[in-house]
């Protein structure tokens, strides 16, 4: 019978002691190991239909179509994400749901890397020791977990990267193109400002490929518009509280009339920035453009607090399907691109309740 387990670690401890050291409820996304879910909880839906969601288009669905019957997929998949922020928590939850729904005989262990490359590396090492058949990983930072990935490859374990890339070559990489995501966000700012104004950029973690690529795309969008100037660029590390604190500081430095727009790399930071803007009574003078389309941001679009967000998809069930194809010995391209549409007040209803976080 298929079993789903939740795994992680409490800090820098010996990998062989991790399983005994940490057991918490999945309801707490900050925990690193969660109690096993009994196999009789599995629900196997219609075996002929997979719901790929809004962001896996025709090309994506074609390359992820399984040739083998789903009930024939037998093996263990280790999924590593970071449940300390909405995107990571959504990834872990949706991975669990995809296995329950589509793969009744697949074993999955889900680990919480807690946005810490050391913890994430330890989780990967434990999965290697458990001899999982496939690793599906959403990396914390570029390069910092590479040594653990190389150990996985040396052990003969195929690696599927989701959401972020690194220099270690995986079996496949599944994500939206972050440079294009940043470019779309920047273009929205250009349109809202009619090509003229002062912009504050709120970036994620400095070493993450998400931050590096979205920043590149935003700068490319601003090329050719000399009257658009980034007056502040700061890293809020994909944290709402840090986004709020940094925005408070920026609002003090630049008084009313000196900030035309903010462009944020992620909704979680955007919501903190909006709180600071509202507290300062300056919501009517600053345009807000964001990325992700998490549910709170979609509500903020409806309320007129965010003017646009570029929807960045959680890579599920796609990551789980790719793992199933790998176990079945089926091939996939090196890169599978997901769609990243622009969400505004005009089309927000299409995405409410459907983005997974």
Protein Blocks (a to p, Z undefined) as FASTA:
>chain_A
ZZddddddfbjcdfklmmmmpccdfklmkbmbdcdddfklpccddfkbccebjmlcfklm
mmmpcfbdfklpgcdddddddfkbfklmmmmmmmmmmmmmmmmmbccddddeklpaklmm
mmmmmmmmnopabdcdddfbghklmmmmmmmmmnopacddehiacfbdcfbdcdddfklm
mmmmmmmmmmmnnopacdddddddfklmklmmmmmmmmmmmgopakbccfbdcdehhpak
lmmmmmmmmmmmmgghiafbdcdfbfklmmmmmmmmmmnopmmmcccddehjpaklmmmm
mnopagbdcddddfbfklmmmmmmmmnopacdfbdcdddddddfklmmmmgoploZZ
